[in-house]
Amino acid sequence: MSIAVGSEPHIPFRDLPDADLVVDAVYAGGSQRNAGDDPISKLIPGVGNQGGFRHRGSPAKGTVRLSVLYTTGGEIDWPDYLDLETGTFTYYGDNRTPGRDLHDTPRSGNMLLRDAFAASHGDPAERGAGVPPFLLFQKASTAGRAVRFRGLLAPGGPNLTSDDELAAIWRSTAGHRFQNYRARFTVLDEARISRSWIQHVLAGGDTLEGDCPAAWRDWVERRTYRPLLAPSTTVIRSKKEQLPEDSEGQKILALIREYFRGREHAFEACAVAIWRLLAPRTGVCDVTRPSRDGGRDAVGEYILGPPANTISIDFALEAKCYDPTNAVGVKEASRLISRLRHRNFGVLVTTSYFHKQVQEEIREDGHPISLVCGRDIVDVLRQHGRTTPHSVQQWLNQSFPDVS
């Protein structure tokens, strides 16, 4: 998930102390090959040059003025994730190994999450005093220390419950269980954070003064979320973009293929389970018999509306348990398209990838079909805690025992 430096704004290392923070701009690291090359400590003095949580102030004393969240985007067990289309950022806390209490961490990051999310539900004075501005940075290249600024964050979101915003989740390592936080923030709709406001906040000034961003003011004063929404314009994905790049992700896909090898029709139930993770409001879904499916491996309903007055939209799903060298082509897509009824939608799930021509025809002709490729499968499993081949194997054994 590391991001290559392209033609976007690129701020030289020497200019960092005076630079504004611009969303998606890249800030260069130094060239001395030591900790002093870190750009974040130059952009935000006093927050340190290591770790995912970097504060100005003390969480234990309640004096944090500003906090930087840094993610490499590449920790498989802790898949921090920025949804550009909704502006929601999922971040995992800093209790990532067994042996400590949830809040007993070296940087007190989880303590800050606990207190900030609690204060976010208070009155404006409590939000102003108890919630520091959070600035999100992400590793920007595979080499060097460059970072990309991803935005100004506020705890929670407009469509999240308090349980969804901050949750203590269980993990295990080598048979030892422990808890960590999964936190969800909203990237606020502010394209530029001024240097003058950063300096004002670092000096102990009120966050609502000193060139305060308007979206931050709205959130503190009224808890109004103005998310930075960026609908995707890239609808044709290359083969490389549809398959996992890391070896662990490749192993996960290979494991799934091998689990259903020789009984590929049994993958249909797995594809339905994957779709439920992607679309939680999927209702009744029946896997059809292999000899009588009429080109549809499963049929189901997607539920919309409030619990007391829901409506459902029917969909048809096809599953293709293919090797990574075997693309889903026009033939497979046409089979599903021809059987879609009016006001239905389709889902194609594969452990491989979709040929470019398939994607082009579906998009150009406006067919309501969701394409779920190998990388999507790995990503959604990781987002739901299945981050290693071992944990995926356990999931397969428990969910589809008749196959093994």
N, C-alpha and C positions, 0 to 999 in steps of 0.2 A: 504494500500500500504506500510505499515511498513515492514521492512525486519528483519527477525530473524537472530541472530548471529549463524553461523554454523562453518565450519572448515576453513574459510578464515583467512588471517592474522589478528591477534587481538593484538593491541598495548596497553599495560597497561597504566593507568593514569599517573604513575610516570615518564614514558618515553616520554611523549608527547612533552615537550619543545625541544627535540633533534631529533624528529622523522621526516623522510621524509614522504611525502604524496604518498601513493600507491593506485592506483585505486581499489576500492571495499574492501580495508582494513577497519577494524572496529577499532575505537579509543574509548577506554573506558572512561566513566565518573567517577567522584569521588564518594565517599561514605559518605560524610558529610550531604547530604540532604539539600543543600543550593545552591545558585547561583554559588558558587565557584566550584561546581562539573562539570560545563560546560567544555567539552573538547576543543571546538573550540577556546576559549580564551587562552588556554594553547598552542595550536598548532600555532595560529596566534595572537601573543600579540598585544594588543591595539585595537582590533576590537569589544570588548564588549562581553557580554554573553547572549544577548537576541535579539529576532527579526529575521526576514527573511533576511534583509539587514544588513550586518556588515562591515563597512568600516574602513580602516586606512586612515584618512584624511577627508576633508570636500567636499561634492558635491557642496555646494553653492559657495565655494571658488575655486573649480576646482583643489583641491589638493589631491584627492583620489589616493593613491599609489597601493592599493590592495583592492578587495572587496570579501567578502564571501557571497554566496547565500545559505541560509539554508531552507530546506523544510521538513515538516513532511510527505508529501505524503498523508496526510489524510484529508485535508480541502476540503470538498465536493463542496463548492461554488467556490473554486479556485483550480481546479485540475491540479497542476503542474505535468508535465509528461515527463519522459525520454524514448525516443524511442531508445532502445539499438541497433536495427538493422540499423538505419540511423545515430545515434549519435546526433540527434536533441533533445534539451531540451526546453520545453515550461514552462515559468515561469510568474507568475502574479505579478504585482506591489504591492505597499503597500498602495494604496488608496482603502481600502476595505469596507468602511462604508460611508454613505452620510454625507454631511456637510462641505466638504473641496474641494478646487480646485484640479485638477488632480496632480499638482506638489507640493502642500502644505501639505506634510506629515511629521510626526515627525522625521523619519530617512532620509528623502530626497531621498528615494530609487527611486522614479519615476523621480526625477530630474537627478539622475545619469544615469538611463536608457535612458532618452531623449538625454543627452549630449554624452554618450558613443556611442550610435547607430549613432548619427549624425557624430561624429568623425570617426567612423569606415568606412565611405564612403569618407574620405579625403585622403590626400597623406600619405606616410609612416611617415612623421614627425608628422602629426596630429593624426594618430593612436597611435604612440608611446607616445605622450604627453597627449592625451585625452581619451585613453581607458586603464583602469587598468586591470591587470589580474583578472579574476573572478574564484573563487574556489567554486565548488559545493559540499555541504555536505547534507546528508539526515539522518533523524532519523533512527536508526538501530535496535531498539527493542521497544516493548510495555512498558517495565519497564526500569527505569534508564535513564541516559543522553547520552548513547553511540551514536556515529554518524558513518556513513559510508562515505568515500570520494568517490565521483562519477566522479571527473575529473576537468581538466582545461578547461575553457570555453572562446570562442571568440564570440562576438555578430554577429548575422546573420547566414547565411549558404550558401553552394554552389549552392543550387537550389531554393533559396528564393528571392522574390522581396523585395524591401525596405518596401512596404506596408505589406508584410507577416512577415517581421522581427520584426517590432514594430508597434502595432496597439492600439489605444485608443478605448476601447469597453465600451458599456453602460450596467449597471446593475441597479436593483431597489431593495430597501428594505423598506417594510412598506409604499409603495407608493411614496418613495423618490428616484429620479434618480441620478446617479453619474457615473463618468468615472474612469476606471483603465486601466493600460497597460497590454497587453499580449505580452510578449517578447519571441523571439526564439533565442537560442544560439546553437553553435556547440561544442560538447565535442571533444577536440583535441586529436590526437593519441599520448598521452604521458602516459606511464604506471606509471611513478614515477616523482614526483616533488621534487627536492632536497631541503634539509633544508638550504643549503648555498644560493640558489637563493631566497628563501623566506626571509631570513634575509637581503640579499642584497637589495631586493625591498622594504622591510619595512623601511630600513635605508635611503631610498630616491634614491637608485641607478637606473641607466638606466635598464629597463626591458630586453634589448637586451644584457646585460652584466651579469657577475657573474653566470655562469653555466645556462644560458638561455636555456629553452627547445627548441629543433629545430622546432617543429610545431608552437610554439608561434612566433619564429623569422620569419618563412615563412609567417605567417598571417600578422604580423606588416609590414614587408618589401614589400610584394607583394599581400596581401589580398588573399592568397592561403589557402583554407581550407583543412586540413587533418583530417577528422573525425575518431573517434574511432568507428569502426564498429564491432558489435558482433552478427553475425547471430545466431538465436536461434537453439539449438539442442534438445529442449524439445518439442515434437510434440504431445504427449499423455497427455492430461490434466485430472486431477481427477475431480470428481463431485464438490468438494470444490473449486477448481480453476476456475470452470465454472459458479459459482453463486456468487453474491455479498455477502461479509461478513458483511458489515455495515447495520444497520437497515434502513437507508434512501434508500440505493440501493435496498434492499428487498422490501420496500414499492413501489418504482418506478416500479419494475417488476410486483408486485401484482396489481398495478393500471392498467398497460397495459393489463394484463390478464382479469381483471374484465371489462375493457372497451369493450373488444371484446367477453365477455362471451355470449354464445348462438349464436354468429355470427362469429365463428372462421375463416370462409373463408374471412371475411373482414380484418383480420389481414394481409392478403397477401399484401395489399397496404402499410400497415405500415412497413412490412418487406422490401419492395422495398425502402421506404424512409430511413430506417436504412442503407440499403446497399449503397444508394447514399451518405450518410454521411461518410461511410467507404471508398468508392471508388468514389470520386467526378467526375471522367471522365466517369461515366456511362451515356450512351446516351438514345436513345428511349427504353422504357421498358413498356411492356403491360401486365397487369394482365389478365389472361385467365379466362374464365367462369368456375365456379365450376363443371359443369356437362360435360364439354368438354375439360378439360385441359390436358388430356393425361398424367397425372402425373406431370405436371409442373404448378405451381401456377402463374408463370410469366416468360416471355421470354424477353430478352433485348440485347443490344449491349454495349460493353465496347470500348471506343475510345482510340486509340494510335496514336502518331505522331504529327507533326506540324499542325496548323490550316488549312494551305493551302493544305495539302496532308495527310489526316488522313486515317487510316484503322480501321476496327472494328472487334471485336471478339464476336461472339454470346455466350450468356450464358442462362442457365435455372435456375430458382430460386424456391425453395419450402419453405413454411413457416409453422411452427408448434407452435401454441399458446398453450403450455402445462404448466401444473402445475409443481412446482419444484420437485415433487416426481416422475414425469413421464419422463423417459429418451427417447430421440430419439434413436431408435434401428436400427438393420440391415435392417429390412423390409422397413423402410422409406428411408434409404440411397440407398438400392438396387433399389427402384422404380425410383429414380432420375438417378442413374448410368445407368440403362438400357435404358434410353431415351436420353442420351447425344449423340449428333452427333460428328463426327470426327472434331477435332479442336475447339470444344466447351468446355466451363467449366461450372461447377455447383456451386450453392450457396445454403446452407441449413441454415435457420435462425430459431432459437427457443428461446422462453422465458424460456426454461428449460436448459438441458445439454445433451451431447452426451455420449452414452454408450462407455466404453473403447473399446469394440470389433469393433464398428463402426469406431472409429478413427484408430485403428490398421489396419483394412482391407483397408481403404482408403489410408493410407500412404504406406503400404507394396505393394499394387497393383498399386500405382502411379496414382490414379484417380485425375483429376484436379478439386477438389471440395474444396471450402472454407466453413469452419464450423463457424458459428456465434452463440455463446451461450448467455445465459442471462447476464453474466457479461460483455461481449462485448457490448451488447445493452446499458447497464447502462453507461459504460465507454465512449462510443462515444457520447451519449446524453450529458453527463457532459462536454466533450471537446467542445461541441457546445453550451454551456451556459444553457442547461436544467439540472440544478443541484438539483432541489427539486421536490417532488411529485406535488406540485402546478404548477410549470412551465411545467412539463411534461403533466399534465392534460390540461393546456392551449394549448399546442402543439397538443395533440390529438383532442381536440375540434375544433381547427382551421383547422387542416390538414385532419381530417376524420369526418366531421360533420354529415354525413348520418348515422353513426353508433349509435350515442348517442340518 
